[in-house]
Amino acid sequence: MLDFRVWRREQEALLKARDNQLRRTAGMQGKLEAAIIQSDYGMLLLPVWYQTDAQYVPSQMAANNATIIVRSVDESASAWEVSTTGVRSLTRERVTGGLKITLPKFDQTAAVILTSDQTLIAKLRRKMQSMAEQSARVSIDLMQAKLKRVRQVDAELQSLNVGQLDAPQLLSRATALLESAEIAFGRRDFQSVRQLSADAGQLMRILQSAYWYDAVRSLASPVSSPHTICFQTLPDHWRLVSRLGRSRLKNDVNLLQTGGFEDIDAMVADGWKHTQNELEGIRAMAELYPASREGNYSLRLVAVPEIGREPSAIIQRSPVTVVTPPLPVNQGQIVHVGGWVRVVAAVTGSLDGAMLYDNQLGPSRALRWHETSNWRRFEIIRTVQESGDFKLTMELTGLGEVQFDDVRVVPHSPRSQMAKAPDCPAPQTPSLRSRAWELFERLPKLNNPIPKIPNSMPRLSNPIPRLNGTLPSWNSLAGEKQSDSPNRTEPSAPR
C-alpha cells in the first residue's frame, strides 16, 4: 500500500513542476532580443535571452530551433554561428520582412555573422581551431565545478526536507552528459564537448530555478529574505524559516507604533525624520494624506516638475526621504517588517523608483516599485546580527507619487534551544517543510508580479494638491531640507 505521505509529496512535486513550467513558458514571451553591429565585413548579430529574475537564479534559458528575422541583409550573405570551438553554417530563408535564421540550439547567448566574405570565415575557422581544445577543456571543468556545487546545496536542501523529487534524475543526467563530454574530448570532437557541457548546464539551471521558485513563492520580492538572492544561500533561507517557525509567533508587539500614520504629533514625539533635497525644476514633499488602506491617513511621498520648468531627464539625488525612529532589537532576533504600498503615479527619472529598505542590509536589498498599482502588501525578513537600533527608510528617487500605510515591525525571538549553528541539521519532527508552510500561511500572500522598470518618462500633469489647514502637514515634522548648493542651507518653512 502506498504511504499517504509519499503520495502527498509526489502530488506536491507535480503541482510545483507544472507551476515552474508555466513560469518558464511565460518567461519565453518577449524575452529574446538581439543587437546588430555593422562593419565592412558584414553584420554581427548578438541574440541574448533576457529573463525576469535571472539576476537571482537563471532558469533553463535555452531552446531548440530558435528563429530570428533580420532586415536589410545582403542577398548573397550567408549566416554563420561562431563559438569558441568552431564556426558552423546556419540555415537561412528569405521571408517577408527579411532573412530568417535558425539556431538549432540556442543557450542564453550566441554570435552570428552574416557575410558574403568567405575569406573572413576562413580566418575565423583558423582562429577557433587554435583555441578549441583549451575552450573545450574549460567548458568541462566549469560544468564539473558547477555540478559539485549544485550537489552540495541539493544535499543540504534534501536534509532540510525541502528537496526536489526529480533532483536525482536531473543530476544523474548532467553527470552522464559530462562523462560523454570527456569521451568526446578524447576523440578531439571539441564542438560536441562544448554542446554536451552546455546541455549539462541547462539541466542544473532547471534544478536550481525550481528550488529558488519554491523559496520565493510566498514572498513579495526575492529581496524580502536575505538568503533568496542566489541559489547558494537557499539552505540558509530555509533555516531562517525554521527558526522563525519555532519562535514565539504569537508575538504581536509592533515596535513601530506610529506606522499607521494617523497622528503627526505622535510621529514627531517618536522621532521620525525626513529629508528633502532642493532640486532644480522639482517640487517634492512628504505629508500625511487623507487616502489610506486603513484608518484616515497614509504617508505620501511625491515629487513633480515645477510649473513651466523642465527637470533633468535623470534625477541624480532623491527628492524626498523618510526614516523611521530607531527601534531597539537584540542579536539573534528575527525581524518581520510588513505593510502596504500604493504607487499613484509611476516613478520616472530613476531606475530605483520608490524604495523601502532597512539599515541592516541597506539600499542594495531594497524593495523597489516603479509602475502604478493599487494597494499591495510587502514584507521583509531580517536576522539581527548585532544588538542595536533597527530603522526603515522610505525613499522616492525620481518623479512620481507613492503612499505607505500600516507599516509594522515585529521582532521574533527563537527559543534558545533552537538557536543552533548554521551547520547543525534541523530536527526532522515536525518536518521543516510543514513548518515553512505554516509560517508562510501566516505571512501575507502577494499575487502581484514584481513591477517592471518603465520605458518612458511620463509627466504628472497636475501640481501637488494644496491641502486645507486642518490636515496635519509633514513639514511640521523635525526634518532637514537640503539644497543643491553646498554653501546654502535653508530650514524647512512651516506650513
N, C-alpha and C positions, 0 to 999 in steps of 0.2 A: 504494500500500500504506500502511495507517495506521501511523504511527510508534508503536512499542510504548510509549514514554514518554508520548505524548499519550493513548493508550488507558488507561494506568495512572492518569494524573491524572484522567481523566474518571470512572473507576471509583471512585477515592478520593472524588471530589466527590459522586458519587451516594450512596455509603455514609454520608458525613458529612451530606448533606442529609436522608437518611432518619432518621439518629440525631437531628438537630436537630428534625425534625418530630415524632418520638416524644416528645422533651423538651417541645415546645410543647403537644402533646396531653395529656401527663401533667400539665403545669402548669395546665391549664384546670380540673382537677377540684378543687372546693372552694376556688377562689381568688376567686370573686366574692362580695362582701359588700356590704351596704347599711346606711346609717344613716338613721334616721327622726326627723324633727323635727316635733312637733305645734304648731299655732298656731290662732288664732281663724279664720284664713282656710282652713285645711285641713291638709294633710300635705305636707311636703317630703321627698322620697326622694333619697338621695345614694348611688347604687351606685358601687363602686370595685373595680377589678381588682387584686388583690394577687397577686404572683408571686414565688416564691423566687428570690433573687439579682438581683431587679430593681434593687436599690440599686447594683449594679455596672454592668450594661448591661441596660436593659429590652428585652424581646422584643416581638413584634407586639402582644400585649395588646389585641386587638380582635376583634370577632365580629359577624356579621350575625344579625339576628332574635334577639337576646338576650331571654329572658323572665324576669320577676320576678313572684312571687306575694306580694301584700301582704295582711295580715289586717286586720280591723276597719276597713274603708273604707266611708264613706257610700255608700249605694246610688245616689245621684244624682251622685256625684263623677265628674268627667272627668279624664283623665290628659293632662298637657302637658309636653313636653320644652322646657326653657328653655336657650338658649345665648346667647352674646354677639352673635349675628347674627339672632336671631329666636325665635319661640315657635311650636311646631307640635304638633298634636294627635296622640296616640298611640292605637294600637289597644288596647282593653281587653276583657276577657271574664271573666264570673263563673264561677269554678270551685270545686271542693271545696277549702276552706281559705282562700278569699279572692278577691281580684281579680288576674287575670293581666294584666300589662302587657308589651307587646312593643316593644323598641327596635330599629328597622330597622338602625341602625348604632351599635354601641357601641364607643367608643375610650377605654379606660383609665378615664375617669370620665364622669358625666352628672349632670344635675339635673332631677328630675321633680317636678312639682307635682300633687297630687291634690286637687281642689277643685270645688265646685259654684258658686263665686262668679265669675260671668262679668265682673264689674266689675274684679276683681283681674287677670284675664287681659288685659283691655283696657289697664290701666295698664302691665302688663309689656310688652305689644306696643309701646306708645308709647316706653317706656324703651329697649327694644332697638333700635328704629328710629333713635333718636338716636345710638347708638354703633355701629351695624352697619358703617358704612363704615370707620371707624377700626379696628375689630376685624378686619375682613376684610383690610385693608392690612397690619396687624401679622402676621396669620396667614401671608400670602405671604412677607413679609420674614423671618420667623423660619425658615420652611422653606427659603428660598433660602440663608440663612446656614448652616443645618444641612447642606444639600446640598453647599455649598462645603467645609465641614469634613470631611464624610464622603469626598468625592472625594480630598482631600489625603491622608487617612490610608489610603484604599484604594490610592492610587498608591504610597505608601511600602511597604505590605504586598505589593503586586504585585512591586515591585522586589526584595523580600527572598525571593521565591519562596514565599510563603505566602498568595497571593491566593485569592479565591473565584471559581470558574468562572462563576457566574451574576451576579457583581458588575456587569459592563457592562449586562446586561439590567435589573437592578433599578434602577440609577442612571439608565438611559435612560427607564424608565417613570416614575420620580419626576420627571425633568426635564419629560417630556410633561405630567404632571398639573399641574405648576406653570405651565406655559405655558397650559394650559386654564383654570387659576385666574385668570391675568392677563386672559384673554379675558372670563371671567365677571365679573370686576371692572369691565371696561369697559362691560358692559351692566347693571351695578349689581345683579347677582344675588349678593348677599353671602352668602346661605346656601350656595350652591354653591361659592363661593370657600373658605369655611371647610371644607367637606367634602372638596373636592379637595386642599386643603393637608394635611388630616389623613390622607388616603389616601397622599399622598407621604411623610409622616412614618412611616406604618406600613411602607412598603417599605424605608425607610432603617433602621428599627429591626430588621427581619428580617436585613438585611445585617450590621449591627453585632453583633447577637447571634450570628450564625453565626461571625463572626471571633472573638468572645470565647469561645464554646464550644470552638473549636479550640485556643485558647491555654490554657484551664484544664482541658482534657480529662484530662490525666495528673497534675494537681496535687491534693493533699489538700484544699486550700481556695483560693479566689481570692486570699487574702492571703498565700499561700505565696511568691508572686513579688511584688516591689514594684511591678510595672508591669501587673498584670492586674486592677486595681480599677476601671478605666474603659476605654472604647474608645480614647480619645486616646493612651494610653500603650502600646498593644499593639505598635507598631513597636519601642519600647524593650525590651519583653519579649523579642521575637524576636532583637534584637541581643544581649541578655544571654544568651540560649540559645546563640547563635552563639559568643559569647566563651567560654562555659563548655564548649561542644563542642570548641573549639580549645585549651583549657587542658590541663594535664597531668592528664588524667582518671584516670591510674593512681595518683594520689596517695592513699594510704590512711592518711595521718598524721591521727590523731584527736587534736585539741588537748585534748579533754575526756576524759582517760584514766580518770577515775573516774566516767564517765557510766553505767557498768554497775551502780552502787550495790551493790557487793559487799563493800567494805572501809570501815568507818566511820573507822578511823584514817587511811587514805589520804585520805579526803574532808576530814577535819579538817586534815591537812597541806596539802592543795591550796588550802584557803581557801574552802570552801563556806560560805554564810551563810543563816540563816533568821530570820524574824520572826514572832512570834505575838502577835496583839492580844488582850488580855483583854477579851472582850465579855460582857455580862451575859446569863446563861442559856445560854451556849455553851461547850462543851469542844472544843478543837482541838489538833491535834498534827501533827508531821511525823516520820517514822521510816523506817527500813529494815524492810521487811515480807517475811516468807517466802512470797511468792507472786509469781512473775515469769514473764516470757515466756522469758527466757534466764537461766541461772545460778541463783542461790539466792535473791536478794533483789531487790526493786524499791523505788522511792521512793514512799511512801504519804502523801498529804495528806488529812486527814479532819477534819470539824467536825460535831458532833451536839449536840442540845439536852441540857442537864443534866437529870438525872432529877428530875421534879417541877417543872421550870421551863419557862416558855413564852417563847421568844425572840421578838424583834421579827419581824414578817412580812417586813420589808425589812432586809437586812443592810447597814449603811452602810459598814462597814470590813471588809477582807478578814481572815478569821480566821487564815490562815497563808500565808506566802510563803517560797519557797526561791529563792536566787540562786546561780548557778554562780560559780566563781572567775573572775577576769579572764583572758581568753585573748588573747595578742598577735596582732594582724593588721596587714597593711600596706595602704596605699592602693592601690586598683585590684584587690585580690583579690576573688574571688567565694567567699563562704562558704556551704557547703551544710550545713544542720542536718537531721538525721534522728533518728528514734527511734520509740518505741511508747508508746501511752497506752491506759488502760482506765478507764472510768467505772463504778465498782462500785455507787454509789448516786447517783441523779440529783441534780444540784446545783440547789438551790432557794433562794429568798430574794434572788437577784441575777440580773440579766439577763446579766451577763458570764460566769457559770458558772465552769468551770475554764479558766484561761488559760495560754498559753505565748507569750512574746514576747522580742524582743531589744532591746538598748539602742541599736541603730541607728535603728529606726523607732518603738519604744515601744509602749504598750498599744493605740494606735489600729489597729495592724496585727497584733494578737494572733490566734493560733489559739484558738478557743473550743469547749468541749464542755459539754453540758448533760445529755443523756439517757444512761441506762445503755447500755453497749456492751462487747463483748469487746475484746481487744487489737486495735488498729488502728494502721497506720503513719501518721506525719506527716512533713512536711518543710518547710523554709523555705530560700529562696534570697535572699541579700543581697549587694549590692555595697558594699565598704568605701569610704567617701568620704574618710576621713582615717585615717592610721595611729594605732593606739592599742589599747585593750582592747575585746574583744567579750564580752558577758555575756548569759546567758539567765535569764529569770525564770519560775518556775512558781508560779502563784498560785491559791489556792482562795478565791473571793469570796463564797461562800454556804455553806449546809449541804449536806453530801454527802461523797462519798469518791472520790478519783481516784488512780491509780497511774501512774508513769512508769518506763520501763525502756530500757536500751540507747540512751541519748542520745549522739549523735555530732556533733562539729563539725569539718568537714573544709574547709580552705581550698584554693582552686584559683587558680593564678597563670597567667592567659592569657599566651601568648607576646607579647613586646614588639611584634613586627611586626604582631600582630593587634589591638593596643590602639589603635583609631582613634577619631577624634572621632565623636560621635553622628550627625553629618550626612554622614559618608562612607559610600558604598554598600559593602555587604559583598561579598567575592569570590563569584562565581557558581559556581565549580567547586572542590570538590563543592558541590551545592546546599545552601542553608540549611535547606530542608525536610528533606533526608536527615540532616543533622547534628542537627537538632532531634529527629527521631525516634530517632536513635542515642542522644542524651542521655536522652530520656525512657524508652527501653528499659532504660537502666541505673538510672534513678531508680525507687524503689518505686512500684508501682501501687496505688491505693486505689479500691475499688469501693463503699465506704460513702458514703452521702449526708451532706451537712453536717447535723449534728444540729439539730433544731428546739427553740425555747425552750419549756419545759414550761408548760402552762396551770395546773397545780395545784402545790401545795407539799407533797409527801409528807414524812412524818417518818421518820427512821431509828428503828426500834423497839428496837434493841439499843445499849447503850453501847459506847464504844470498847473493843475487846478488850484485856485485860491480857495482856502477853507475858512469857514466862519470862525469868529473869535472864541466860540465855546469849545472847539475841538482842541485837545492837547497837541501842542506842536513839539516835534522832536528838537527844534532849535533851542528849546529851553533846557535841554539836557546838557550836562557838562561834556563838552567835546572840543575838538580842535578843527580849525579851518586853515588850510594850508594854501599858499599862493605858489604860482609857477616861479615867481622871483625869489631867490634865496635870501634877499635882503629886506623883504617885506613880509610882515606877519600881521594879520588882521584878526581880531577876535570876532566870534560869531555874534551877529547882531540879533537881539531878542525880537521875536515876532509877537 
